């Protein structure tokens, strides 16, 4: 499947970097392709979650459109907030 980033998602790399949070495109793609869990509660959107570091997870919001995965946004979150989902 082809993976594409929205303009907002592309801009999110810069926004997070300004706040000292460096997340690579590869990490975002890996989280979508091999997530620790997928939250289906916002269908048709999916939220893939993967480990970012000892205390944080990476959450990636995306949707599937035919043979394309469109990454809408992504954000770091505290494990304690999302670990029970």
PDB file of N, CA, C and O in Angstrom:
ATOM      1  N   UNK A   1       0.818  -1.180   0.000  1.00  0.00           N
ATOM      2  CA  UNK A   1       0.000   0.000   0.000  1.00  0.00           C
ATOM      3  C   UNK A   1       0.868   1.252   0.000  1.00  0.00           C
ATOM      4  O   UNK A   1       1.895   1.309   0.676  1.00  0.00           O
ATOM      5  N   UNK A   2       0.451   2.234  -0.752  1.00  0.00           N
ATOM      6  CA  UNK A   2       1.154   3.509  -0.835  1.00  0.00           C
ATOM      7  C   UNK A   2       0.817   4.338   0.407  1.00  0.00           C
ATOM      8  O   UNK A   2      -0.340   4.374   0.825  1.00  0.00           O
ATOM      9  N   UNK A   3       1.797   4.993   0.990  1.00  0.00           N
ATOM     10  CA  UNK A   3       1.583   5.833   2.168  1.00  0.00           C
ATOM     11  C   UNK A   3       1.887   7.276   1.803  1.00  0.00           C
ATOM     12  O   UNK A   3       2.952   7.597   1.276  1.00  0.00           O
ATOM     13  N   UNK A   4       0.912   8.143   2.099  1.00  0.00           N
ATOM     14  CA  UNK A   4       1.073   9.565   1.797  1.00  0.00           C
ATOM     15  C   UNK A   4       0.793  10.396   3.036  1.00  0.00           C
ATOM     16  O   UNK A   4      -0.007  10.012   3.890  1.00  0.00           O
ATOM     17  N   UNK A   5       1.457  11.530   3.124  1.00  0.00           N
ATOM     18  CA  UNK A   5       1.283  12.444   4.241  1.00  0.00           C
ATOM     19  C   UNK A   5       0.487  13.661   3.774  1.00  0.00           C
ATOM     20  O   UNK A   5       0.757  14.208   2.705  1.00  0.00           O
ATOM     21  N   UNK A   6      -0.494  14.085   4.572  1.00  0.00           N
ATOM     22  CA  UNK A   6      -1.205  15.320   4.259  1.00  0.00           C
ATOM     23  C   UNK A   6      -0.255  16.498   4.514  1.00  0.00           C
ATOM     24  O   UNK A   6       0.808  16.338   5.112  1.00  0.00           O
ATOM     25  N   UNK A   7      -0.656  17.659   4.055  1.00  0.00           N
ATOM     26  CA  UNK A   7       0.139  18.863   4.290  1.00  0.00           C
ATOM     27  C   UNK A   7       0.296  19.092   5.799  1.00  0.00           C
ATOM     28  O   UNK A   7       1.376  19.433   6.282  1.00  0.00           O
ATOM     29  N   UNK A   8      -0.794  18.899   6.521  1.00  0.00           N
ATOM     30  CA  UNK A   8      -0.744  19.078   7.975  1.00  0.00           C
ATOM     31  C   UNK A   8       0.275  18.123   8.610  1.00  0.00           C
ATOM     32  O   UNK A   8       1.063  18.531   9.463  1.00  0.00           O
ATOM     33  N   UNK A   9       0.257  16.865   8.195  1.00  0.00           N
ATOM     34  CA  UNK A   9       1.195  15.884   8.748  1.00  0.00           C
ATOM     35  C   UNK A   9       2.634  16.276   8.428  1.00  0.00           C
ATOM     36  O   UNK A   9       3.513  16.165   9.282  1.00  0.00           O
ATOM     37  N   UNK A  10       2.875  16.733   7.205  1.00  0.00           N
ATOM     38  CA  UNK A  10       4.223  17.179   6.835  1.00  0.00           C
ATOM     39  C   UNK A  10       4.679  18.340   7.721  1.00  0.00           C
ATOM     40  O   UNK A  10       5.833  18.393   8.147  1.00  0.00           O
ATOM     41  N   UNK A  11       3.768  19.259   7.987  1.00  0.00           N
ATOM     42  CA  UNK A  11       4.101  20.425   8.809  1.00  0.00           C
ATOM     43  C   UNK A  11       4.309  20.044  10.275  1.00  0.00           C
ATOM     44  O   UNK A  11       5.003  20.747  11.011  1.00  0.00           O
ATOM     45  N   UNK A  12       3.718  18.949  10.689  1.00  0.00           N
ATOM     46  CA  UNK A  12       3.810  18.499  12.084  1.00  0.00           C
ATOM     47  C   UNK A  12       5.253  18.161  12.472  1.00  0.00           C
ATOM     48  O   UNK A  12       5.640  18.355  13.625  1.00  0.00           O
ATOM     49  N   UNK A  13       6.051  17.661  11.527  1.00  0.00           N
ATOM     50  CA  UNK A  13       7.464  17.375  11.812  1.00  0.00           C
ATOM     51  C   UNK A  13       8.181  18.643  12.276  1.00  0.00           C
ATOM     52  O   UNK A  13       8.939  18.617  13.246  1.00  0.00           O
ATOM     53  N   UNK A  14       7.935  19.748  11.575  1.00  0.00           N
ATOM     54  CA  UNK A  14       8.573  21.024  11.898  1.00  0.00           C
ATOM     55  C   UNK A  14       8.060  21.561  13.229  1.00  0.00           C
ATOM     56  O   UNK A  14       8.839  22.028  14.061  1.00  0.00           O
ATOM     57  N   UNK A  15       6.757  21.491  13.423  1.00  0.00           N
ATOM     58  CA  UNK A  15       6.154  21.989  14.661  1.00  0.00           C
ATOM     59  C   UNK A  15       6.712  21.255  15.875  1.00  0.00           C
ATOM     60  O   UNK A  15       7.096  21.885  16.861  1.00  0.00           O
ATOM     61  N   UNK A  16       6.758  19.929  15.809  1.00  0.00           N
ATOM     62  CA  UNK A  16       7.284  19.152  16.935  1.00  0.00           C
ATOM     63  C   UNK A  16       8.771  19.413  17.144  1.00  0.00           C
ATOM     64  O   UNK A  16       9.233  19.477  18.283  1.00  0.00           O
ATOM     65  N   UNK A  17       9.522  19.564  16.059  1.00  0.00           N
ATOM     66  CA  UNK A  17      10.962  19.833  16.167  1.00  0.00           C
ATOM     67  C   UNK A  17      11.215  21.149  16.893  1.00  0.00           C
ATOM     68  O   UNK A  17      12.170  21.264  17.661  1.00  0.00           O
ATOM     69  N   UNK A  18      10.362  22.139  16.651  1.00  0.00           N
ATOM     70  CA  UNK A  18      10.494  23.423  17.344  1.00  0.00           C
ATOM     71  C   UNK A  18      10.330  23.269  18.849  1.00  0.00           C
ATOM     72  O   UNK A  18      10.852  24.067  19.628  1.00  0.00           O
ATOM     73  N   UNK A  19       9.601  22.237  19.248  1.00  0.00           N
ATOM     74  CA  UNK A  19       9.384  21.971  20.670  1.00  0.00           C
ATOM     75  C   UNK A  19      10.353  20.922  21.209  1.00  0.00           C
ATOM     76  O   UNK A  19      10.195  20.430  22.326  1.00  0.00           O
ATOM     77  N   UNK A  20      11.357  20.588  20.399  1.00  0.00           N
ATOM     78  CA  UNK A  20      12.381  19.654  20.840  1.00  0.00           C
ATOM     79  C   UNK A  20      12.017  18.188  20.684  1.00  0.00           C
ATOM     80  O   UNK A  20      12.708  17.319  21.215  1.00  0.00           O
ATOM     81  N   UNK A  21      10.950  17.904  19.967  1.00  0.00           N
ATOM     82  CA  UNK A  21      10.523  16.521  19.744  1.00  0.00           C
ATOM     83  C   UNK A  21      10.844  16.144  18.308  1.00  0.00           C
ATOM     84  O   UNK A  21      10.249  16.673  17.369  1.00  0.00           O
ATOM     85  N   UNK A  22      11.775  15.241  18.147  1.00  0.00           N
ATOM     86  CA  UNK A  22      12.196  14.816  16.808  1.00  0.00           C
ATOM     87  C   UNK A  22      11.614  13.447  16.507  1.00  0.00           C
ATOM     88  O   UNK A  22      11.929  12.462  17.175  1.00  0.00           O
ATOM     89  N   UNK A  23      10.764  13.398  15.496  1.00  0.00           N
ATOM     90  CA  UNK A  23      10.149  12.150  15.050  1.00  0.00           C
ATOM     91  C   UNK A  23      10.414  12.049  13.554  1.00  0.00           C
ATOM     92  O   UNK A  23      10.162  12.997  12.811  1.00  0.00           O
ATOM     93  N   UNK A  24      10.918  10.911  13.115  1.00  0.00           N
ATOM     94  CA  UNK A  24      11.240  10.730  11.701  1.00  0.00           C
ATOM     95  C   UNK A  24      10.037  10.218  10.910  1.00  0.00           C
ATOM     96  O   UNK A  24       9.109   9.630  11.466  1.00  0.00           O
ATOM     97  N   UNK A  25      10.079  10.454   9.619  1.00  0.00           N
ATOM     98  CA  UNK A  25       9.040   9.907   8.736  1.00  0.00           C
ATOM     99  C   UNK A  25       9.032   8.382   8.837  1.00  0.00           C
ATOM    100  O   UNK A  25       7.977   7.748   8.842  1.00  0.00           O
ATOM    101  N   UNK A  26      10.227   7.814   8.916  1.00  0.00           N
ATOM    102  CA  UNK A  26      10.340   6.354   9.014  1.00  0.00           C
ATOM    103  C   UNK A  26       9.618   5.832  10.258  1.00  0.00           C
ATOM    104  O   UNK A  26       8.940   4.807  10.191  1.00  0.00           O
ATOM    105  N   UNK A  27       9.757   6.527  11.395  1.00  0.00           N
ATOM    106  CA  UNK A  27       9.102   6.108  12.630  1.00  0.00           C
ATOM    107  C   UNK A  27       7.579   6.164  12.481  1.00  0.00           C
ATOM    108  O   UNK A  27       6.878   5.267  12.950  1.00  0.00           O
ATOM    109  N   UNK A  28       7.072   7.198  11.842  1.00  0.00           N
ATOM    110  CA  UNK A  28       5.632   7.334  11.619  1.00  0.00           C
ATOM    111  C   UNK A  28       5.139   6.192  10.729  1.00  0.00           C
ATOM    112  O   UNK A  28       4.128   5.559  11.032  1.00  0.00           O
ATOM    113  N   UNK A  29       5.848   5.931   9.639  1.00  0.00           N
ATOM    114  CA  UNK A  29       5.458   4.862   8.715  1.00  0.00           C
ATOM    115  C   UNK A  29       5.515   3.500   9.401  1.00  0.00           C
ATOM    116  O   UNK A  29       4.605   2.686   9.240  1.00  0.00           O
ATOM    117  N   UNK A  30       6.575   3.249  10.163  1.00  0.00           N
ATOM    118  CA  UNK A  30       6.706   1.980  10.881  1.00  0.00           C
ATOM    119  C   UNK A  30       5.563   1.793  11.877  1.00  0.00           C
ATOM    120  O   UNK A  30       5.056   0.683  12.041  1.00  0.00           O
ATOM    121  N   UNK A  31       5.162   2.862  12.532  1.00  0.00           N
ATOM    122  CA  UNK A  31       4.060   2.782  13.493  1.00  0.00           C
ATOM    123  C   UNK A  31       2.760   2.386  12.798  1.00  0.00           C
ATOM    124  O   UNK A  31       1.968   1.628  13.358  1.00  0.00           O
ATOM    125  N   UNK A  32       2.534   2.883  11.597  1.00  0.00           N
ATOM    126  CA  UNK A  32       1.327   2.519  10.843  1.00  0.00           C
ATOM    127  C   UNK A  32       1.424   1.078  10.337  1.00  0.00           C
ATOM    128  O   UNK A  32       0.445   0.334  10.391  1.00  0.00           O
ATOM    129  N   UNK A  33       2.586   0.690   9.855  1.00  0.00           N
ATOM    130  CA  UNK A  33       2.754  -0.647   9.283  1.00  0.00           C
ATOM    131  C   UNK A  33       2.817  -1.755  10.331  1.00  0.00           C
ATOM    132  O   UNK A  33       2.386  -2.878  10.071  1.00  0.00           O
ATOM    133  N   UNK A  34       3.350  -1.449  11.511  1.00  0.00           N
ATOM    134  CA  UNK A  34       3.520  -2.466  12.552  1.00  0.00           C
ATOM    135  C   UNK A  34       3.186  -1.875  13.923  1.00  0.00           C
ATOM    136  O   UNK A  34       4.068  -1.751  14.774  1.00  0.00           O
ATOM    137  N   UNK A  35       1.915  -1.509  14.145  1.00  0.00           N
ATOM    138  CA  UNK A  35       1.539  -0.854  15.396  1.00  0.00           C
ATOM    139  C   UNK A  35       1.463  -1.828  16.576  1.00  0.00           C
ATOM    140  O   UNK A  35       1.270  -3.030  16.399  1.00  0.00           O
ATOM    141  N   UNK A  36       1.618  -1.279  17.775  1.00  0.00           N
ATOM    142  CA  UNK A  36       1.386  -2.069  18.981  1.00  0.00           C
ATOM    143  C   UNK A  36      -0.111  -2.248  19.206  1.00  0.00           C
ATOM    144  O   UNK A  36      -0.559  -3.260  19.746  1.00  0.00           O
ATOM    145  N   UNK A  37      -0.878  -1.238  18.779  1.00  0.00           N
ATOM    146  CA  UNK A  37      -2.321  -1.351  18.829  1.00  0.00           C
ATOM    147  C   UNK A  37      -2.931  -0.368  17.839  1.00  0.00           C
ATOM    148  O   UNK A  37      -2.302   0.616  17.451  1.00  0.00           O
ATOM    149  N   UNK A  38      -4.169  -0.653  17.438  1.00  0.00           N
ATOM    150  CA  UNK A  38      -4.911   0.242  16.557  1.00  0.00           C
ATOM    151  C   UNK A  38      -6.234   0.570  17.234  1.00  0.00           C
ATOM    152  O   UNK A  38      -6.990  -0.322  17.620  1.00  0.00           O
ATOM    153  N   UNK A  39      -6.498   1.862  17.370  1.00  0.00           N
ATOM    154  CA  UNK A  39      -7.739   2.351  17.948  1.00  0.00           C
ATOM    155  C   UNK A  39      -8.729   2.552  16.801  1.00  0.00           C
ATOM    156  O   UNK A  39      -8.480   3.344  15.893  1.00  0.00           O
ATOM    157  N   UNK A  40      -9.851   1.832  16.847  1.00  0.00           N
ATOM    158  CA  UNK A  40     -10.870   1.905  15.796  1.00  0.00           C
ATOM    159  C   UNK A  40     -12.054   2.771  16.216  1.00  0.00           C
ATOM    160  O   UNK A  40     -13.075   2.785  15.528  1.00  0.00           O
ATOM    161  N   UNK A  41     -11.940   3.485  17.319  1.00  0.00           N
ATOM    162  CA  UNK A  41     -13.082   4.209  17.874  1.00  0.00           C
ATOM    163  C   UNK A  41     -13.493   5.449  17.099  1.00  0.00           C
ATOM    164  O   UNK A  41     -14.532   6.039  17.395  1.00  0.00           O
ATOM    165  N   UNK A  42     -12.705   5.859  16.114  1.00  0.00           N
ATOM    166  CA  UNK A  42     -13.021   7.060  15.338  1.00  0.00           C
ATOM    167  C   UNK A  42     -13.188   6.754  13.852  1.00  0.00           C
ATOM    168  O   UNK A  42     -12.827   7.567  13.001  1.00  0.00           O
ATOM    169  N   UNK A  43     -13.734   5.581  13.547  1.00  0.00           N
ATOM    170  CA  UNK A  43     -13.908   5.155  12.163  1.00  0.00           C
ATOM    171  C   UNK A  43     -14.622   6.242  11.371  1.00  0.00           C
ATOM    172  O   UNK A  43     -15.607   6.787  11.868  1.00  0.00           O
ATOM    173  N   UNK A  44     -14.184   6.581  10.181  1.00  0.00           N
ATOM    174  CA  UNK A  44     -13.273   5.870   9.290  1.00  0.00           C
ATOM    175  C   UNK A  44     -11.793   6.148   9.539  1.00  0.00           C
ATOM    176  O   UNK A  44     -10.937   5.679   8.789  1.00  0.00           O
ATOM    177  N   UNK A  45     -11.494   6.903  10.583  1.00  0.00           N
ATOM    178  CA  UNK A  45     -10.097   7.150  10.921  1.00  0.00           C
ATOM    179  C   UNK A  45      -9.591   6.043  11.839  1.00  0.00           C
ATOM    180  O   UNK A  45     -10.344   5.474  12.630  1.00  0.00           O
ATOM    181  N   UNK A  46      -8.312   5.754  11.715  1.00  0.00           N
ATOM    182  CA  UNK A  46      -7.656   4.781  12.577  1.00  0.00           C
ATOM    183  C   UNK A  46      -6.530   5.501  13.310  1.00  0.00           C
ATOM    184  O   UNK A  46      -5.943   6.447  12.785  1.00  0.00           O
ATOM    185  N   UNK A  47      -6.235   5.051  14.521  1.00  0.00           N
ATOM    186  CA  UNK A  47      -5.110   5.614  15.265  1.00  0.00           C
ATOM    187  C   UNK A  47      -4.168   4.463  15.609  1.00  0.00           C
ATOM    188  O   UNK A  47      -4.473   3.618  16.451  1.00  0.00           O
ATOM    189  N   UNK A  48      -3.021   4.452  14.940  1.00  0.00           N
ATOM    190  CA  UNK A  48      -1.997   3.440  15.207  1.00  0.00           C
ATOM    191  C   UNK A  48      -1.119   3.958  16.340  1.00  0.00           C
ATOM    192  O   UNK A  48      -0.792   5.144  16.398  1.00  0.00           O
ATOM    193  N   UNK A  49      -0.746   3.058  17.233  1.00  0.00           N
ATOM    194  CA  UNK A  49       0.077   3.453  18.373  1.00  0.00           C
ATOM    195  C   UNK A  49       1.297   2.566  18.471  1.00  0.00           C
ATOM    196  O   UNK A  49       1.217   1.345  18.329  1.00  0.00           O
ATOM    197  N   UNK A  50       2.431   3.206  18.718  1.00  0.00           N
ATOM    198  CA  UNK A  50       3.688   2.493  18.895  1.00  0.00           C
ATOM    199  C   UNK A  50       4.529   3.175  19.961  1.00  0.00           C
ATOM    200  O   UNK A  50       4.260   4.315  20.340  1.00  0.00           O
ATOM    201  N   UNK A  51       5.530   2.487  20.433  1.00  0.00           N
ATOM    202  CA  UNK A  51       6.398   3.028  21.482  1.00  0.00           C
ATOM    203  C   UNK A  51       7.340   4.082  20.892  1.00  0.00           C
ATOM    204  O   UNK A  51       7.955   3.876  19.846  1.00  0.00           O
ATOM    205  N   UNK A  52       7.431   5.201  21.586  1.00  0.00           N
ATOM    206  CA  UNK A  52       8.332   6.275  21.177  1.00  0.00           C
ATOM    207  C   UNK A  52       9.583   6.263  22.059  1.00  0.00           C
ATOM    208  O   UNK A  52      10.703   6.321  21.552  1.00  0.00           O
ATOM    209  N   UNK A  53       9.391   6.189  23.363  1.00  0.00           N
ATOM    210  CA  UNK A  53      10.489   6.051  24.317  1.00  0.00           C
ATOM    211  C   UNK A  53       9.930   5.429  25.594  1.00  0.00           C
ATOM    212  O   UNK A  53       8.794   4.956  25.612  1.00  0.00           O
ATOM    213  N   UNK A  54      10.716   5.429  26.643  1.00  0.00           N
ATOM    214  CA  UNK A  54      10.326   4.750  27.879  1.00  0.00           C
ATOM    215  C   UNK A  54       8.999   5.264  28.460  1.00  0.00           C
ATOM    216  O   UNK A  54       8.235   4.496  29.045  1.00  0.00           O
ATOM    217  N   UNK A  55       8.739   6.539  28.296  1.00  0.00           N
ATOM    218  CA  UNK A  55       7.550   7.138  28.909  1.00  0.00           C
ATOM    219  C   UNK A  55       6.484   7.592  27.911  1.00  0.00           C
ATOM    220  O   UNK A  55       5.407   8.035  28.311  1.00  0.00           O
ATOM    221  N   UNK A  56       6.783   7.482  26.605  1.00  0.00           N
ATOM    222  CA  UNK A  56       5.871   8.028  25.600  1.00  0.00           C
ATOM    223  C   UNK A  56       5.542   7.040  24.480  1.00  0.00           C
ATOM    224  O   UNK A  56       6.308   6.130  24.164  1.00  0.00           O
ATOM    225  N   UNK A  57       4.369   7.269  23.901  1.00  0.00           N
ATOM    226  CA  UNK A  57       3.957   6.523  22.713  1.00  0.00           C
ATOM    227  C   UNK A  57       3.802   7.507  21.565  1.00  0.00           C
ATOM    228  O   UNK A  57       3.665   8.712  21.778  1.00  0.00           O
ATOM    229  N   UNK A  58       3.826   6.986  20.355  1.00  0.00           N
ATOM    230  CA  UNK A  58       3.544   7.778  19.172  1.00  0.00           C
ATOM    231  C   UNK A  58       2.185   7.332  18.665  1.00  0.00           C
ATOM    232  O   UNK A  58       1.951   6.139  18.471  1.00  0.00           O
ATOM    233  N   UNK A  59       1.290   8.283  18.452  1.00  0.00           N
ATOM    234  CA  UNK A  59      -0.035   7.985  17.920  1.00  0.00           C
ATOM    235  C   UNK A  59      -0.139   8.613  16.535  1.00  0.00           C
ATOM    236  O   UNK A  59       0.151   9.796  16.356  1.00  0.00           O
ATOM    237  N   UNK A  60      -0.552   7.817  15.565  1.00  0.00           N
ATOM    238  CA  UNK A  60      -0.635   8.259  14.174  1.00  0.00           C
ATOM    239  C   UNK A  60      -2.071   8.104  13.702  1.00  0.00           C
ATOM    240  O   UNK A  60      -2.612   6.998  13.695  1.00  0.00           O
ATOM    241  N   UNK A  61      -2.688   9.212  13.309  1.00  0.00           N
ATOM    242  CA  UNK A  61      -4.058   9.209  12.807  1.00  0.00           C
ATOM    243  C   UNK A  61      -3.998   9.101  11.290  1.00  0.00           C
ATOM    244  O   UNK A  61      -3.328   9.891  10.624  1.00  0.00           O
ATOM    245  N   UNK A  62      -4.709   8.109  10.751  1.00  0.00           N
ATOM    246  CA  UNK A  62      -4.695   7.906   9.306  1.00  0.00           C
ATOM    247  C   UNK A  62      -6.023   7.345   8.827  1.00  0.00           C
ATOM    248  O   UNK A  62      -6.860   6.912   9.618  1.00  0.00           O
ATOM    249  N   UNK A  63      -6.193   7.364   7.510  1.00  0.00           N
ATOM    250  CA  UNK A  63      -7.357   6.705   6.920  1.00  0.00           C
ATOM    251  C   UNK A  63      -6.922   5.992   5.652  1.00  0.00           C
ATOM    252  O   UNK A  63      -5.917   6.337   5.031  1.00  0.00           O
ATOM    253  N   UNK A  64      -7.703   4.996   5.291  1.00  0.00           N
ATOM    254  CA  UNK A  64      -7.420   4.215   4.089  1.00  0.00           C
ATOM    255  C   UNK A  64      -8.363   4.674   2.990  1.00  0.00           C
ATOM    256  O   UNK A  64      -9.576   4.753   3.183  1.00  0.00           O
ATOM    257  N   UNK A  65      -7.790   4.973   1.841  1.00  0.00           N
ATOM    258  CA  UNK A  65      -8.559   5.365   0.672  1.00  0.00           C
ATOM    259  C   UNK A  65      -8.096   4.494  -0.484  1.00  0.00           C
ATOM    260  O   UNK A  65      -7.028   4.718  -1.056  1.00  0.00           O
ATOM    261  N   UNK A  66      -8.898   3.512  -0.819  1.00  0.00           N
ATOM    262  CA  UNK A  66      -8.555   2.526  -1.837  1.00  0.00           C
ATOM    263  C   UNK A  66      -7.223   1.874  -1.500  1.00  0.00           C
ATOM    264  O   UNK A  66      -7.146   1.169  -0.494  1.00  0.00           O
ATOM    265  N   UNK A  67      -6.189   2.067  -2.274  1.00  0.00           N
ATOM    266  CA  UNK A  67      -4.881   1.445  -2.013  1.00  0.00           C
ATOM    267  C   UNK A  67      -3.886   2.427  -1.401  1.00  0.00           C
ATOM    268  O   UNK A  67      -2.673   2.238  -1.494  1.00  0.00           O
ATOM    269  N   UNK A  68      -4.420   3.484  -0.770  1.00  0.00           N
ATOM    270  CA  UNK A  68      -3.559   4.526  -0.192  1.00  0.00           C
ATOM    271  C   UNK A  68      -3.849   4.674   1.295  1.00  0.00           C
ATOM    272  O   UNK A  68      -5.006   4.709   1.713  1.00  0.00           O
ATOM    273  N   UNK A  69      -2.794   4.760   2.080  1.00  0.00           N
ATOM    274  CA  UNK A  69      -2.920   5.120   3.489  1.00  0.00           C
ATOM    275  C   UNK A  69      -2.538   6.591   3.576  1.00  0.00           C
ATOM    276  O   UNK A  69      -1.418   6.975   3.240  1.00  0.00           O
ATOM    277  N   UNK A  70      -3.478   7.406   4.029  1.00  0.00           N
ATOM    278  CA  UNK A  70      -3.254   8.845   4.134  1.00  0.00           C
ATOM    279  C   UNK A  70      -3.037   9.197   5.602  1.00  0.00           C
ATOM    280  O   UNK A  70      -3.951   9.083   6.418  1.00  0.00           O
ATOM    281  N   UNK A  71      -1.826   9.624   5.929  1.00  0.00           N
ATOM    282  CA  UNK A  71      -1.497  10.013   7.299  1.00  0.00           C
ATOM    283  C   UNK A  71      -1.955  11.451   7.495  1.00  0.00           C
ATOM    284  O   UNK A  71      -1.490  12.368   6.819  1.00  0.00           O
ATOM    285  N   UNK A  72      -2.874  11.624   8.433  1.00  0.00           N
ATOM    286  CA  UNK A  72      -3.490  12.917   8.664  1.00  0.00           C
ATOM    287  C   UNK A  72      -2.697  13.735   9.681  1.00  0.00           C
ATOM    288  O   UNK A  72      -2.432  14.918   9.467  1.00  0.00           O
ATOM    289  N   UNK A  73      -2.326  13.102  10.776  1.00  0.00           N
ATOM    290  CA  UNK A  73      -1.526  13.760  11.803  1.00  0.00           C
ATOM    291  C   UNK A  73      -0.892  12.701  12.690  1.00  0.00           C
ATOM    292  O   UNK A  73      -1.195  11.514  12.571  1.00  0.00           O
ATOM    293  N   UNK A  74      -0.026  13.130  13.564  1.00  0.00           N
ATOM    294  CA  UNK A  74       0.595  12.236  14.539  1.00  0.00           C
ATOM    295  C   UNK A  74       1.025  13.082  15.721  1.00  0.00           C
ATOM    296  O   UNK A  74       1.243  14.288  15.605  1.00  0.00           O
ATOM    297  N   UNK A  75       1.140  12.418  16.862  1.00  0.00           N
ATOM    298  CA  UNK A  75       1.505  13.161  18.059  1.00  0.00           C
ATOM    299  C   UNK A  75       2.057  12.214  19.115  1.00  0.00           C
ATOM    300  O   UNK A  75       1.668  11.048  19.179  1.00  0.00           O
ATOM    301  N   UNK A  76       2.969  12.723  19.944  1.00  0.00           N
ATOM    302  CA  UNK A  76       3.460  11.924  21.066  1.00  0.00           C
ATOM    303  C   UNK A  76       2.457  12.035  22.211  1.00  0.00           C
ATOM    304  O   UNK A  76       1.760  13.040  22.353  1.00  0.00           O
ATOM    305  N   UNK A  77       2.399  10.991  23.017  1.00  0.00           N
ATOM    306  CA  UNK A  77       1.534  11.012  24.193  1.00  0.00           C
ATOM    307  C   UNK A  77       2.188  10.242  25.318  1.00  0.00           C
ATOM    308  O   UNK A  77       3.060   9.404  25.087  1.00  0.00           O
ATOM    309  N   UNK A  78       1.771  10.525  26.517  1.00  0.00           N
ATOM    310  CA  UNK A  78       2.304   9.797  27.676  1.00  0.00           C
ATOM    311  C   UNK A  78       1.746   8.380  27.677  1.00  0.00           C
ATOM    312  O   UNK A  78       0.552   8.173  27.465  1.00  0.00           O
ATOM    313  N   UNK A  79       2.617   7.412  27.916  1.00  0.00           N
ATOM    314  CA  UNK A  79       2.190   6.013  27.996  1.00  0.00           C
ATOM    315  C   UNK A  79       1.073   5.849  29.009  1.00  0.00           C
ATOM    316  O   UNK A  79       0.111   5.119  28.772  1.00  0.00           O
ATOM    317  N   UNK A  80       1.203   6.530  30.138  1.00  0.00           N
ATOM    318  CA  UNK A  80       0.212   6.395  31.207  1.00  0.00           C
ATOM    319  C   UNK A  80      -1.189   6.809  30.760  1.00  0.00           C
ATOM    320  O   UNK A  80      -2.183   6.314  31.292  1.00  0.00           O
ATOM    321  N   UNK A  81      -1.267   7.706  29.796  1.00  0.00           N
ATOM    322  CA  UNK A  81      -2.565   8.171  29.307  1.00  0.00           C
ATOM    323  C   UNK A  81      -3.182   7.193  28.312  1.00  0.00           C
ATOM    324  O   UNK A  81      -4.405   7.068  28.257  1.00  0.00           O
ATOM    325  N   UNK A  82      -2.364   6.502  27.528  1.00  0.00           N
ATOM    326  CA  UNK A  82      -2.877   5.680  26.439  1.00  0.00           C
ATOM    327  C   UNK A  82      -2.661   4.180  26.599  1.00  0.00           C
ATOM    328  O   UNK A  82      -3.141   3.413  25.766  1.00  0.00           O
ATOM    329  N   UNK A  83      -1.971   3.741  27.617  1.00  0.00           N
ATOM    330  CA  UNK A  83      -1.604   2.328  27.708  1.00  0.00           C
ATOM    331  C   UNK A  83      -2.790   1.401  27.905  1.00  0.00           C
ATOM    332  O   UNK A  83      -2.674   0.213  27.603  1.00  0.00           O
ATOM    333  N   UNK A  84      -3.911   1.876  28.390  1.00  0.00           N
ATOM    334  CA  UNK A  84      -5.063   1.010  28.631  1.00  0.00           C
ATOM    335  C   UNK A  84      -6.017   0.942  27.451  1.00  0.00           C
ATOM    336  O   UNK A  84      -7.022   0.234  27.520  1.00  0.00           O
ATOM    337  N   UNK A  85      -5.733   1.652  26.376  1.00  0.00           N
ATOM    338  CA  UNK A  85      -6.630   1.673  25.215  1.00  0.00           C
ATOM    339  C   UNK A  85      -6.436   0.470  24.354  1.00  0.00           C
ATOM    340  O   UNK A  85      -7.110   0.326  23.334  1.00  0.00           O
TER     341      UNK A  85
END
